[in-house]
Each structure stands twice: as C-alpha cells, then as structure tokens.
Amino acid sequence: MPFQKNHKLGAKPIGDEPMDRTPICFNVRTGVREKLKTIPDWKEQLREYVDRLIDGQTGSDE
C-alpha cells in the first residue's frame, strides 16, 4: 500500500525552516544509541549542537 499524498506523518519543519530530506548518518560506539534515545527531545538538542559545531561555538577547549 503506497503512502497517500498530503499525509501527516514524517519530518516536520522547525519554525519556518524545512528539514533536509537527506539524513546525516554516522556510527557510534556500542550502547550510545540506546542511551541517546532515553534523553527527552534528543533530536532537537543534537540539531542545535550541530549548528553550534558548524559555527565553531561548541564550548570545547580543543
């Protein structure tokens, strides 16, 4: 059964900015995935961190 057009499922835009349709995927150490999923709103926090990382404002001393 194919997806119906104009369905309500899927990625939602944040504010006025639409999401990129191509996801970023990377491998993590064993157990990280399960721990990450226990954090409320982890996807939004990760998106914000990536934005800061790109801007060079991660707060890291490296």
CHARMM-style PDB file with segment names, atoms N, HN, CA, C and O in Angstrom:
ATOM      1  N   MET     1       0.843  -1.177   0.000  1.00  0.00      PROA
ATOM      2  CA  MET     1       0.000   0.000   0.000  1.00  0.00      PROA
ATOM      3  C   MET     1       0.889   1.240   0.000  1.00  0.00      PROA
ATOM      4  O   MET     1       1.653   1.426   0.947  1.00  0.00      PROA
ATOM      5  N   PRO     2       0.824   2.078  -0.996  1.00  0.00      PROA
ATOM      6  CA  PRO     2       1.676   3.271  -1.066  1.00  0.00      PROA
ATOM      7  C   PRO     2       1.192   4.353  -0.108  1.00  0.00      PROA
ATOM      8  O   PRO     2       0.028   4.384   0.290  1.00  0.00      PROA
ATOM      9  N   PHE     3       2.124   5.246   0.252  1.00  0.00      PROA
ATOM     10  HN  PHE     3       3.070   5.221  -0.071  1.00  0.00      PROA
ATOM     11  CA  PHE     3       1.777   6.391   1.097  1.00  0.00      PROA
ATOM     12  C   PHE     3       0.798   7.297   0.367  1.00  0.00      PROA
ATOM     13  O   PHE     3       0.941   7.543  -0.830  1.00  0.00      PROA
ATOM     14  N   GLN     4      -0.184   7.786   1.083  1.00  0.00      PROA
ATOM     15  HN  GLN     4      -0.301   7.586   2.056  1.00  0.00      PROA
ATOM     16  CA  GLN     4      -1.122   8.733   0.490  1.00  0.00      PROA
ATOM     17  C   GLN     4      -0.465  10.100   0.421  1.00  0.00      PROA
ATOM     18  O   GLN     4       0.348  10.449   1.276  1.00  0.00      PROA
ATOM     19  N   LYS     5      -0.815  10.867  -0.589  1.00  0.00      PROA
ATOM     20  HN  LYS     5      -1.476  10.584  -1.284  1.00  0.00      PROA
ATOM     21  CA  LYS     5      -0.294  12.226  -0.693  1.00  0.00      PROA
ATOM     22  C   LYS     5      -0.887  13.072   0.423  1.00  0.00      PROA
ATOM     23  O   LYS     5      -2.007  12.829   0.874  1.00  0.00      PROA
ATOM     24  N   ASN     6      -0.122  14.070   0.864  1.00  0.00      PROA
ATOM     25  HN  ASN     6       0.787  14.267   0.497  1.00  0.00      PROA
ATOM     26  CA  ASN     6      -0.527  15.004   1.924  1.00  0.00      PROA
ATOM     27  C   ASN     6      -0.775  14.306   3.257  1.00  0.00      PROA
ATOM     28  O   ASN     6      -1.626  14.738   4.035  1.00  0.00      PROA
ATOM     29  N   HSD     7      -0.028  13.215   3.527  1.00  0.00      PROA
ATOM     30  HN  HSD     7       0.663  12.865   2.895  1.00  0.00      PROA
ATOM     31  CA  HSD     7      -0.186  12.534   4.804  1.00  0.00      PROA
ATOM     32  C   HSD     7       0.422  13.372   5.920  1.00  0.00      PROA
ATOM     33  O   HSD     7       1.209  14.280   5.653  1.00  0.00      PROA
ATOM     34  N   LYS     8       0.068  13.079   7.160  1.00  0.00      PROA
ATOM     35  HN  LYS     8      -0.572  12.341   7.377  1.00  0.00      PROA
ATOM     36  CA  LYS     8       0.504  13.872   8.317  1.00  0.00      PROA
ATOM     37  C   LYS     8       1.760  13.316   8.979  1.00  0.00      PROA
ATOM     38  O   LYS     8       2.240  13.900   9.950  1.00  0.00      PROA
ATOM     39  N   LEU     9       2.305  12.209   8.488  1.00  0.00      PROA
ATOM     40  HN  LEU     9       1.915  11.734   7.699  1.00  0.00      PROA
ATOM     41  CA  LEU     9       3.493  11.606   9.088  1.00  0.00      PROA
ATOM     42  C   LEU     9       4.760  12.138   8.457  1.00  0.00      PROA
ATOM     43  O   LEU     9       4.721  12.710   7.368  1.00  0.00      PROA
ATOM     44  N   GLY    10       5.887  11.955   9.134  1.00  0.00      PROA
ATOM     45  HN  GLY    10       5.918  11.490  10.018  1.00  0.00      PROA
ATOM     46  CA  GLY    10       7.169  12.350   8.568  1.00  0.00      PROA
ATOM     47  C   GLY    10       7.773  13.530   9.306  1.00  0.00      PROA
ATOM     48  O   GLY    10       7.210  14.022  10.284  1.00  0.00      PROA
ATOM     49  N   ALA    11       8.933  13.982   8.822  1.00  0.00      PROA
ATOM     50  HN  ALA    11       9.390  13.582   8.027  1.00  0.00      PROA
ATOM     51  CA  ALA    11       9.653  15.083   9.458  1.00  0.00      PROA
ATOM     52  C   ALA    11       8.871  16.381   9.338  1.00  0.00      PROA
ATOM     53  O   ALA    11       8.328  16.694   8.279  1.00  0.00      PROA
ATOM     54  N   LYS    12       8.818  17.112  10.403  1.00  0.00      PROA
ATOM     55  HN  LYS    12       9.259  16.857  11.264  1.00  0.00      PROA
ATOM     56  CA  LYS    12       8.119  18.397  10.435  1.00  0.00      PROA
ATOM     57  C   LYS    12       9.147  19.524  10.411  1.00  0.00      PROA
ATOM     58  O   LYS    12      10.222  19.377  10.993  1.00  0.00      PROA
ATOM     59  N   PRO    13       8.850  20.638   9.757  1.00  0.00      PROA
ATOM     60  CA  PRO    13       9.785  21.762   9.759  1.00  0.00      PROA
ATOM     61  C   PRO    13       9.903  22.384  11.141  1.00  0.00      PROA
ATOM     62  O   PRO    13       8.952  22.367  11.922  1.00  0.00      PROA
ATOM     63  N   ILE    14      11.072  22.933  11.437  1.00  0.00      PROA
ATOM     64  HN  ILE    14      11.845  22.947  10.802  1.00  0.00      PROA
ATOM     65  CA  ILE    14      11.291  23.647  12.688  1.00  0.00      PROA
ATOM     66  C   ILE    14      11.113  25.120  12.372  1.00  0.00      PROA
ATOM     67  O   ILE    14      11.911  25.711  11.644  1.00  0.00      PROA
ATOM     68  N   GLY    15      10.068  25.703  12.921  1.00  0.00      PROA
ATOM     69  HN  GLY    15       9.421  25.222  13.512  1.00  0.00      PROA
ATOM     70  CA  GLY    15       9.788  27.100  12.611  1.00  0.00      PROA
ATOM     71  C   GLY    15       9.460  27.240  11.140  1.00  0.00      PROA
ATOM     72  O   GLY    15       8.630  26.500  10.611  1.00  0.00      PROA
ATOM     73  N   ASP    16      10.105  28.186  10.479  1.00  0.00      PROA
ATOM     74  HN  ASP    16      10.779  28.787  10.909  1.00  0.00      PROA
ATOM     75  CA  ASP    16       9.861  28.417   9.062  1.00  0.00      PROA
ATOM     76  C   ASP    16      10.837  27.647   8.172  1.00  0.00      PROA
ATOM     77  O   ASP    16      10.690  27.639   6.950  1.00  0.00      PROA
ATOM     78  N   GLU    17      11.840  26.996   8.787  1.00  0.00      PROA
ATOM     79  HN  GLU    17      11.960  27.003   9.779  1.00  0.00      PROA
ATOM     80  CA  GLU    17      12.876  26.313   8.027  1.00  0.00      PROA
ATOM     81  C   GLU    17      12.518  24.842   7.811  1.00  0.00      PROA
ATOM     82  O   GLU    17      12.355  24.108   8.785  1.00  0.00      PROA
ATOM     83  N   PRO    18      12.392  24.395   6.559  1.00  0.00      PROA
ATOM     84  CA  PRO    18      12.084  22.979   6.317  1.00  0.00      PROA
ATOM     85  C   PRO    18      13.303  22.093   6.589  1.00  0.00      PROA
ATOM     86  O   PRO    18      14.447  22.545   6.530  1.00  0.00      PROA
ATOM     87  N   MET    19      13.029  20.834   6.887  1.00  0.00      PROA
ATOM     88  HN  MET    19      12.100  20.467   6.935  1.00  0.00      PROA
ATOM     89  CA  MET    19      14.097  19.861   7.112  1.00  0.00      PROA
ATOM     90  C   MET    19      14.662  19.407   5.776  1.00  0.00      PROA
ATOM     91  O   MET    19      13.944  19.344   4.778  1.00  0.00      PROA
ATOM     92  N   ASP    20      15.954  19.089   5.760  1.00  0.00      PROA
ATOM     93  HN  ASP    20      16.538  19.141   6.571  1.00  0.00      PROA
ATOM     94  CA  ASP    20      16.583  18.495   4.590  1.00  0.00      PROA
ATOM     95  C   ASP    20      16.065  17.065   4.479  1.00  0.00      PROA
ATOM     96  O   ASP    20      15.955  16.374   5.491  1.00  0.00      PROA
ATOM     97  N   ARG    21      15.749  16.617   3.294  1.00  0.00      PROA
ATOM     98  HN  ARG    21      15.838  17.178   2.471  1.00  0.00      PROA
ATOM     99  CA  ARG    21      15.191  15.277   3.105  1.00  0.00      PROA
ATOM    100  C   ARG    21      16.255  14.182   3.222  1.00  0.00      PROA
ATOM    101  O   ARG    21      15.915  13.014   3.410  1.00  0.00      PROA
ATOM    102  N   THR    22      17.541  14.545   3.115  1.00  0.00      PROA
ATOM    103  HN  THR    22      17.817  15.494   2.962  1.00  0.00      PROA
ATOM    104  CA  THR    22      18.615  13.570   3.207  1.00  0.00      PROA
ATOM    105  C   THR    22      19.166  13.557   4.629  1.00  0.00      PROA
ATOM    106  O   THR    22      19.704  14.568   5.079  1.00  0.00      PROA
ATOM    107  N   PRO    23      19.046  12.438   5.352  1.00  0.00      PROA
ATOM    108  CA  PRO    23      19.544  12.392   6.730  1.00  0.00      PROA
ATOM    109  C   PRO    23      21.066  12.301   6.791  1.00  0.00      PROA
ATOM    110  O   PRO    23      21.717  11.872   5.838  1.00  0.00      PROA
ATOM    111  N   ILE    24      21.616  12.710   7.926  1.00  0.00      PROA
ATOM    112  HN  ILE    24      21.088  13.058   8.701  1.00  0.00      PROA
ATOM    113  CA  ILE    24      23.037  12.536   8.200  1.00  0.00      PROA
ATOM    114  C   ILE    24      23.151  11.277   9.055  1.00  0.00      PROA
ATOM    115  O   ILE    24      22.507  11.178  10.099  1.00  0.00      PROA
ATOM    116  N   CYS    25      23.953  10.333   8.628  1.00  0.00      PROA
ATOM    117  HN  CYS    25      24.476  10.414   7.780  1.00  0.00      PROA
ATOM    118  CA  CYS    25      24.099   9.071   9.357  1.00  0.00      PROA
ATOM    119  C   CYS    25      25.565   8.866   9.737  1.00  0.00      PROA
ATOM    120  O   CYS    25      26.466   9.140   8.944  1.00  0.00      PROA
ATOM    121  N   PHE    26      25.793   8.384  10.955  1.00  0.00      PROA
ATOM    122  HN  PHE    26      25.061   8.161  11.600  1.00  0.00      PROA
ATOM    123  CA  PHE    26      27.153   8.064  11.374  1.00  0.00      PROA
ATOM    124  C   PHE    26      27.091   6.981  12.439  1.00  0.00      PROA
ATOM    125  O   PHE    26      26.088   6.829  13.136  1.00  0.00      PROA
ATOM    126  N   ASN    27      28.176   6.233  12.552  1.00  0.00      PROA
ATOM    127  HN  ASN    27      28.991   6.356  11.986  1.00  0.00      PROA
ATOM    128  CA  ASN    27      28.262   5.151  13.530  1.00  0.00      PROA
ATOM    129  C   ASN    27      28.688   5.696  14.877  1.00  0.00      PROA
ATOM    130  O   ASN    27      29.460   6.651  14.959  1.00  0.00      PROA
ATOM    131  N   VAL    28      28.175   5.078  15.937  1.00  0.00      PROA
ATOM    132  HN  VAL    28      27.548   4.302  15.871  1.00  0.00      PROA
ATOM    133  CA  VAL    28      28.539   5.454  17.301  1.00  0.00      PROA
ATOM    134  C   VAL    28      29.026   4.209  18.037  1.00  0.00      PROA
ATOM    135  O   VAL    28      28.857   3.087  17.561  1.00  0.00      PROA
ATOM    136  N   ARG    29      29.624   4.419  19.188  1.00  0.00      PROA
ATOM    137  HN  ARG    29      29.761   5.331  19.575  1.00  0.00      PROA
ATOM    138  CA  ARG    29      30.116   3.297  19.996  1.00  0.00      PROA
ATOM    139  C   ARG    29      28.945   2.462  20.506  1.00  0.00      PROA
ATOM    140  O   ARG    29      27.811   2.937  20.571  1.00  0.00      PROA
ATOM    141  N   THR    30      29.230   1.228  20.861  1.00  0.00      PROA
ATOM    142  HN  THR    30      30.150   0.842  20.808  1.00  0.00      PROA
ATOM    143  CA  THR    30      28.222   0.305  21.367  1.00  0.00      PROA
ATOM    144  C   THR    30      27.519   0.900  22.591  1.00  0.00      PROA
ATOM    145  O   THR    30      28.176   1.370  23.520  1.00  0.00      PROA
ATOM    146  N   GLY    31      26.197   0.877  22.587  1.00  0.00      PROA
ATOM    147  HN  GLY    31      25.664   0.496  21.833  1.00  0.00      PROA
ATOM    148  CA  GLY    31      25.402   1.349  23.723  1.00  0.00      PROA
ATOM    149  C   GLY    31      24.981   2.803  23.646  1.00  0.00      PROA
ATOM    150  O   GLY    31      24.064   3.214  24.356  1.00  0.00      PROA
ATOM    151  N   VAL    32      25.632   3.595  22.797  1.00  0.00      PROA
ATOM    152  HN  VAL    32      26.377   3.261  22.220  1.00  0.00      PROA
ATOM    153  CA  VAL    32      25.328   5.027  22.715  1.00  0.00      PROA
ATOM    154  C   VAL    32      23.916   5.248  22.178  1.00  0.00      PROA
ATOM    155  O   VAL    32      23.193   6.117  22.667  1.00  0.00      PROA
ATOM    156  N   ARG    33      23.530   4.478  21.191  1.00  0.00      PROA
ATOM    157  HN  ARG    33      24.117   3.772  20.795  1.00  0.00      PROA
ATOM    158  CA  ARG    33      22.211   4.648  20.573  1.00  0.00      PROA
ATOM    159  C   ARG    33      21.091   4.491  21.605  1.00  0.00      PROA
ATOM    160  O   ARG    33      20.173   5.310  21.648  1.00  0.00      PROA
ATOM    161  N   GLU    34      21.158   3.457  22.428  1.00  0.00      PROA
ATOM    162  HN  GLU    34      21.904   2.792  22.393  1.00  0.00      PROA
ATOM    163  CA  GLU    34      20.127   3.216  23.434  1.00  0.00      PROA
ATOM    164  C   GLU    34      20.113   4.323  24.492  1.00  0.00      PROA
ATOM    165  O   GLU    34      19.045   4.762  24.920  1.00  0.00      PROA
ATOM    166  N   LYS    35      21.294   4.773  24.911  1.00  0.00      PROA
ATOM    167  HN  LYS    35      22.162   4.417  24.563  1.00  0.00      PROA
ATOM    168  CA  LYS    35      21.376   5.849  25.904  1.00  0.00      PROA
ATOM    169  C   LYS    35      20.835   7.160  25.344  1.00  0.00      PROA
ATOM    170  O   LYS    35      20.138   7.897  26.043  1.00  0.00      PROA
ATOM    171  N   LEU    36      21.153   7.451  24.093  1.00  0.00      PROA
ATOM    172  HN  LEU    36      21.718   6.853  23.525  1.00  0.00      PROA
ATOM    173  CA  LEU    36      20.704   8.682  23.460  1.00  0.00      PROA
ATOM    174  C   LEU    36      19.179   8.734  23.385  1.00  0.00      PROA
ATOM    175  O   LEU    36      18.580   9.788  23.599  1.00  0.00      PROA
ATOM    176  N   LYS    37      18.558   7.607  23.084  1.00  0.00      PROA
ATOM    177  HN  LYS    37      19.044   6.751  22.910  1.00  0.00      PROA
ATOM    178  CA  LYS    37      17.107   7.558  22.940  1.00  0.00      PROA
ATOM    179  C   LYS    37      16.370   7.761  24.261  1.00  0.00      PROA
ATOM    180  O   LYS    37      15.161   7.991  24.256  1.00  0.00      PROA
ATOM    181  N   THR    38      17.074   7.682  25.394  1.00  0.00      PROA
ATOM    182  HN  THR    38      18.057   7.495  25.397  1.00  0.00      PROA
ATOM    183  CA  THR    38      16.437   7.922  26.690  1.00  0.00      PROA
ATOM    184  C   THR    38      16.369   9.404  27.036  1.00  0.00      PROA
ATOM    185  O   THR    38      15.673   9.780  27.979  1.00  0.00      PROA
ATOM    186  N   ILE    39      17.074  10.252  26.297  1.00  0.00      PROA
ATOM    187  HN  ILE    39      17.640   9.947  25.531  1.00  0.00      PROA
ATOM    188  CA  ILE    39      17.105  11.691  26.564  1.00  0.00      PROA
ATOM    189  C   ILE    39      15.894  12.341  25.890  1.00  0.00      PROA
ATOM    190  O   ILE    39      15.705  12.202  24.682  1.00  0.00      PROA
ATOM    191  N   PRO    40      15.067  13.058  26.681  1.00  0.00      PROA
ATOM    192  CA  PRO    40      13.921  13.728  26.070  1.00  0.00      PROA
ATOM    193  C   PRO    40      14.373  14.771  25.045  1.00  0.00      PROA
ATOM    194  O   PRO    40      15.318  15.520  25.292  1.00  0.00      PROA
ATOM    195  N   ASP    41      13.706  14.816  23.917  1.00  0.00      PROA
ATOM    196  HN  ASP    41      12.938  14.208  23.717  1.00  0.00      PROA
ATOM    197  CA  ASP    41      13.964  15.805  22.868  1.00  0.00      PROA
ATOM    198  C   ASP    41      15.408  15.739  22.356  1.00  0.00      PROA
ATOM    199  O   ASP    41      16.003  16.767  22.035  1.00  0.00      PROA
ATOM    200  N   TRP    42      15.965  14.527  22.281  1.00  0.00      PROA
ATOM    201  HN  TRP    42      15.481  13.692  22.542  1.00  0.00      PROA
ATOM    202  CA  TRP    42      17.370  14.380  21.912  1.00  0.00      PROA
ATOM    203  C   TRP    42      17.659  14.821  20.487  1.00  0.00      PROA
ATOM    204  O   TRP    42      18.744  15.332  20.207  1.00  0.00      PROA
ATOM    205  N   LYS    43      16.720  14.634  19.598  1.00  0.00      PROA
ATOM    206  HN  LYS    43      15.839  14.219  19.825  1.00  0.00      PROA
ATOM    207  CA  LYS    43      16.972  15.016  18.198  1.00  0.00      PROA
ATOM    208  C   LYS    43      17.121  16.523  18.059  1.00  0.00      PROA
ATOM    209  O   LYS    43      18.013  17.001  17.358  1.00  0.00      PROA
ATOM    210  N   GLU    44      16.254  17.267  18.722  1.00  0.00      PROA
ATOM    211  HN  GLU    44      15.529  16.879  19.291  1.00  0.00      PROA
ATOM    212  CA  GLU    44      16.333  18.730  18.647  1.00  0.00      PROA
ATOM    213  C   GLU    44      17.617  19.224  19.300  1.00  0.00      PROA
ATOM    214  O   GLU    44      18.256  20.137  18.778  1.00  0.00      PROA
ATOM    215  N   GLN    45      18.013  18.637  20.438  1.00  0.00      PROA
ATOM    216  HN  GLN    45      17.495  17.895  20.862  1.00  0.00      PROA
ATOM    217  CA  GLN    45      19.254  19.024  21.097  1.00  0.00      PROA
ATOM    218  C   GLN    45      20.458  18.737  20.196  1.00  0.00      PROA
ATOM    219  O   GLN    45      21.393  19.534  20.129  1.00  0.00      PROA
ATOM    220  N   LEU    46      20.428  17.601  19.508  1.00  0.00      PROA
ATOM    221  HN  LEU    46      19.668  16.954  19.562  1.00  0.00      PROA
ATOM    222  CA  LEU    46      21.526  17.246  18.608  1.00  0.00      PROA
ATOM    223  C   LEU    46      21.587  18.206  17.418  1.00  0.00      PROA
ATOM    224  O   LEU    46      22.674  18.593  16.989  1.00  0.00      PROA
ATOM    225  N   ARG    47      20.431  18.590  16.888  1.00  0.00      PROA
ATOM    226  HN  ARG    47      19.548  18.276  17.237  1.00  0.00      PROA
ATOM    227  CA  ARG    47      20.410  19.560  15.781  1.00  0.00      PROA
ATOM    228  C   ARG    47      21.018  20.891  16.217  1.00  0.00      PROA
ATOM    229  O   ARG    47      21.790  21.496  15.474  1.00  0.00      PROA
ATOM    230  N   GLU    48      20.669  21.345  17.423  1.00  0.00      PROA
ATOM    231  HN  GLU    48      20.042  20.853  18.026  1.00  0.00      PROA
ATOM    232  CA  GLU    48      21.218  22.604  17.934  1.00  0.00      PROA
ATOM    233  C   GLU    48      22.725  22.499  18.141  1.00  0.00      PROA
ATOM    234  O   GLU    48      23.461  23.440  17.844  1.00  0.00      PROA
ATOM    235  N   TYR    49      23.189  21.351  18.654  1.00  0.00      PROA
ATOM    236  HN  TYR    49      22.591  20.586  18.896  1.00  0.00      PROA
ATOM    237  CA  TYR    49      24.619  21.167  18.856  1.00  0.00      PROA
ATOM    238  C   TYR    49      25.372  21.184  17.523  1.00  0.00      PROA
ATOM    239  O   TYR    49      26.448  21.772  17.421  1.00  0.00      PROA
ATOM    240  N   VAL    50      24.804  20.539  16.508  1.00  0.00      PROA
ATOM    241  HN  VAL    50      23.929  20.061  16.591  1.00  0.00      PROA
ATOM    242  CA  VAL    50      25.444  20.524  15.189  1.00  0.00      PROA
ATOM    243  C   VAL    50      25.538  21.939  14.644  1.00  0.00      PROA
ATOM    244  O   VAL    50      26.559  22.310  14.064  1.00  0.00      PROA
ATOM    245  N   ASP    51      24.481  22.741  14.821  1.00  0.00      PROA
ATOM    246  HN  ASP    51      23.651  22.440  15.291  1.00  0.00      PROA
ATOM    247  CA  ASP    51      24.535  24.138  14.373  1.00  0.00      PROA
ATOM    248  C   ASP    51      25.661  24.891  15.080  1.00  0.00      PROA
ATOM    249  O   ASP    51      26.396  25.645  14.442  1.00  0.00      PROA
ATOM    250  N   ARG    52      25.801  24.690  16.403  1.00  0.00      PROA
ATOM    251  HN  ARG    52      25.204  24.078  16.921  1.00  0.00      PROA
ATOM    252  CA  ARG    52      26.883  25.357  17.154  1.00  0.00      PROA
ATOM    253  C   ARG    52      28.247  24.839  16.711  1.00  0.00      PROA
ATOM    254  O   ARG    52      29.204  25.608  16.620  1.00  0.00      PROA
ATOM    255  N   LEU    53      28.339  23.543  16.438  1.00  0.00      PROA
ATOM    256  HN  LEU    53      27.562  22.918  16.512  1.00  0.00      PROA
ATOM    257  CA  LEU    53      29.593  22.947  15.985  1.00  0.00      PROA
ATOM    258  C   LEU    53      30.024  23.575  14.664  1.00  0.00      PROA
ATOM    259  O   LEU    53      31.201  23.886  14.480  1.00  0.00      PROA
ATOM    260  N   ILE    54      29.101  23.759  13.764  1.00  0.00      PROA
ATOM    261  HN  ILE    54      28.145  23.507  13.913  1.00  0.00      PROA
ATOM    262  CA  ILE    54      29.399  24.384  12.472  1.00  0.00      PROA
ATOM    263  C   ILE    54      29.840  25.830  12.667  1.00  0.00      PROA
ATOM    264  O   ILE    54      30.743  26.306  11.979  1.00  0.00      PROA
ATOM    265  N   ASP    55      29.208  26.518  13.596  1.00  0.00      PROA
ATOM    266  HN  ASP    55      28.475  26.131  14.155  1.00  0.00      PROA
ATOM    267  CA  ASP    55      29.562  27.925  13.869  1.00  0.00      PROA
ATOM    268  C   ASP    55      30.844  28.054  14.682  1.00  0.00      PROA
ATOM    269  O   ASP    55      31.357  29.161  14.844  1.00  0.00      PROA
ATOM    270  N   GLY    56      31.373  26.938  15.200  1.00  0.00      PROA
ATOM    271  HN  GLY    56      30.956  26.039  15.068  1.00  0.00      PROA
ATOM    272  CA  GLY    56      32.597  26.967  15.992  1.00  0.00      PROA
ATOM    273  C   GLY    56      32.379  27.386  17.427  1.00  0.00      PROA
ATOM    274  O   GLY    56      33.311  27.845  18.087  1.00  0.00      PROA
ATOM    275  N   GLN    57      31.150  27.234  17.928  1.00  0.00      PROA
ATOM    276  HN  GLN    57      30.392  26.861  17.392  1.00  0.00      PROA
ATOM    277  CA  GLN    57      30.818  27.637  19.299  1.00  0.00      PROA
ATOM    278  C   GLN    57      30.402  26.453  20.139  1.00  0.00      PROA
ATOM    279  O   GLN    57      29.350  26.493  20.778  1.00  0.00      PROA
ATOM    280  N   THR    58      31.193  25.406  20.156  1.00  0.00      PROA
ATOM    281  HN  THR    58      32.047  25.373  19.637  1.00  0.00      PROA
ATOM    282  CA  THR    58      30.812  24.183  20.869  1.00  0.00      PROA
ATOM    283  C   THR    58      31.091  24.260  22.364  1.00  0.00      PROA
ATOM    284  O   THR    58      30.550  23.460  23.128  1.00  0.00      PROA
ATOM    285  N   GLY    59      31.915  25.196  22.796  1.00  0.00      PROA
ATOM    286  HN  GLY    59      32.354  25.846  22.176  1.00  0.00      PROA
ATOM    287  CA  GLY    59      32.271  25.286  24.203  1.00  0.00      PROA
ATOM    288  C   GLY    59      33.422  24.352  24.545  1.00  0.00      PROA
ATOM    289  O   GLY    59      33.796  24.242  25.713  1.00  0.00      PROA
ATOM    290  N   SER    60      33.981  23.692  23.570  1.00  0.00      PROA
ATOM    291  HN  SER    60      33.678  23.782  22.621  1.00  0.00      PROA
ATOM    292  CA  SER    60      35.095  22.776  23.786  1.00  0.00      PROA
ATOM    293  C   SER    60      36.401  23.551  23.872  1.00  0.00      PROA
ATOM    294  O   SER    60      36.546  24.605  23.253  1.00  0.00      PROA
ATOM    295  N   ASP    61      37.357  23.025  24.645  1.00  0.00      PROA
ATOM    296  HN  ASP    61      37.239  22.168  25.148  1.00  0.00      PROA
ATOM    297  CA  ASP    61      38.660  23.677  24.795  1.00  0.00      PROA
ATOM    298  C   ASP    61      39.677  23.211  23.769  1.00  0.00      PROA
ATOM    299  O   ASP    61      40.844  23.596  23.841  1.00  0.00      PROA
ATOM    300  N   GLU    62      39.259  22.394  22.819  1.00  0.00      PROA
ATOM    301  HN  GLU    62      38.311  22.082  22.760  1.00  0.00      PROA
ATOM    302  CA  GLU    62      40.191  21.836  21.825  1.00  0.00      PROA
ATOM    303  C   GLU    62      40.617  22.850  20.818  1.00  0.00      PROA
ATOM    304  OT1 GLU    62      41.397  22.537  19.919  1.00  0.00      PROA
TER     305      GLU     62
END
